[in-house]
Amino acid sequence: MPREDSLREKLDFWRILSARALSMFCYQMLSVAVGWQVYSLTGEVFDLGLVGLAQFLPMFLLTLLVGQVADWYDRRVIVALAQALQAMGVLLLAWGSLGGWLDLYHILGILLLLSSVRAFEGPSIQALLPNLVSKEFFPKAVAWMASCTQSAVIIGPALGGVLYVWGAQSVYGTVSALMVVASLLVVGVRRTHEIASRQKMSKESLLAGIAFIRSRPAMMGAISLDLFAVLLGGATAMLPVYAKDILETDTVGLGLLRAAPAIGALLVSLYLARFPLQGGVGRKMFRAVMIFGLATIGFALSTHFWLSMGMLVVLGGSDVVSVVIRSSLVQLSTPDEMRGRVSAVNSMFIGASNQLGEFESGMAAALLGVVPSVVLGGVGTILVALWWMRLFPELSRIERLKDLEPTPSSSAPLG
């Protein structure tokens, strides 16, 4: 029986891993198609920023509710339902593209709906992972998760660029079908968390995740460092502009550029899955963020396609180090009954750094020009890392992830 349980746990983990990889695969394909379609329709870099804003706003507005739901209900059901609803939403984009009635406002409206549903997926799957693996294996599990999702990120943009040759509807139709497969994978997971007793929803219970993070300086430092670093260094939002106007390539080239950060992330995450981070993980996180900033500057100044690819590879590799450290720190330091709310806040920060970063990049590019705005973003990322080392010395002092322990917060209700 123990052997059967062990096999069941491994199967559950790989189901979740595959579902998450498919979801990321679809998201990257969708990003390529939407970005190229919007820029082709309007020719305005500001509109690319609006795409990022449309993806961020629902996540920001729903953060507190999402966390409470993930702690009070079966996380598997939440993830599976969210993926199925996203499949239906993407079908609207395919229908609009085929019918010829899809314009900027329709795209933004559908993205708002998709992002509202997607807001429930990320925190629930993050909070579910520690229930499927042991504490000792968790940092490796995070690295494996990063490896699989980054593999999807490599293939997704490239395939999205190729499929776009036959029209945006071919990309959207493929995405919809794959999201259905992801949802079915999650449905097959049997093991889950012990659902916390549902009490009356209150302001205190909704804000418990924020209070928990604020009470732990190292966790707060790690999450906010990622927020501001990626917010400022959001070079990927300008990839359609770089591809079309600076590097003079096509949708296939755009797909390769989008895949480049994932290539770096995949290589580093595979290494971390085999050789987990040992000593001085806090200091390593700060160094990785500074390398991220330098790579952003290098990409901004490059006018050669393969040099730009190389800078994006370095950017992605450095970013995944921060991802593994931050994810392990957040999940291993949080009691299970709080993981939904803490993961929701964490996802909101991640969304802010990515989607809001795209909006910031679009605004900055419209005001300053594309290249100067990306250069300044890279410089800002480095300055933030240096400042955060002084603001959060507790983060610098973290040595080993496996020594982290979940501790309840006396200031935040758990129920």
Stockholm file with secondary structure:
# STOCKHOLM 1.0

chainA/1-415         MPREDSLREKLDFWRILSARALSMFCYQMLSVAVGWQVYSLTGEVFDLGLVGLAQFLPMFLLTLLVGQVADWYDRRVIVALAQALQAMGVLLLAWGSLGGWLDLYHILGILLLLSSVRAFEGPSIQALLPNLVSKEFFPKAVAWMASCTQSAVIIGPALGGVLYVWGAQSVYGTVSALMVVASLLVVGVRRTHEIASRQKMSKESLLAGIAFIRSRPAMMGAISLDLFAVLLGGATAMLPVYAKDILETDTVGLGLLRAAPAIGALLVSLYLARFPLQGGVGRKMFRAVMIFGLATIGFALSTHFWLSMGMLVVLGGSDVVSVVIRSSLVQLSTPDEMRGRVSAVNSMFIGASNQLGEFESGMAAALLGVVPSVVLGGVGTILVALWWMRLFPELSRIERLKDLEPTPSSSAPLG
#=GR chainA/1-415 SS CHHHHHHHHHHHHHHHHHHHHHHHHHHHHHHHHHHHHHHHHHCCHHHHHHHHHHHHHHHHHHHHHHHHHHHHSCHHHHHHHHHHHHHHHHHHHHHHHHHTCCCHHHHHHHHHHHHHHHHHHHHHHHHHGGGTSCTTTHHHHHHHHHHHHHHHHHHHHHHHHHHGGGCHHHHHHHHHHHHHHHHHHHHTCCCCCCCCCCCCCCHHHHTHHHHHHHTCHHHHHHHHHHHHHHHHTCGGGGHHHIIIIISCCCHHHHHHHHHHHHHHHHHHHHHHHHSCCCSCHHHHHHHHHHHHHHHHHHHHHCCSHHHHHHHHHHHHHHHHHHHHHHHHHHHHTSCGGGHHHHHHHHHHHHHIIIIIHHHHHHHHHHHHCHHHHHHHHHHHHHHHHHHHHHHCHHHHTCCCGGGCCCCCCTTSCCC
#=GC SS_cons         CHHHHHHHHHHHHHHHHHHHHHHHHHHHHHHHHHHHHHHHHHCCHHHHHHHHHHHHHHHHHHHHHHHHHHHHSCHHHHHHHHHHHHHHHHHHHHHHHHHTCCCHHHHHHHHHHHHHHHHHHHHHHHHHGGGTSCTTTHHHHHHHHHHHHHHHHHHHHHHHHHHGGGCHHHHHHHHHHHHHHHHHHHHTCCCCCCCCCCCCCCHHHHTHHHHHHHTCHHHHHHHHHHHHHHHHTCGGGGHHHIIIIISCCCHHHHHHHHHHHHHHHHHHHHHHHHSCCCSCHHHHHHHHHHHHHHHHHHHHHCCSHHHHHHHHHHHHHHHHHHHHHHHHHHHHTSCGGGHHHHHHHHHHHHHIIIIIHHHHHHHHHHHHCHHHHHHHHHHHHHHHHHHHHHHCHHHHTCCCGGGCCCCCCTTSCCC
//
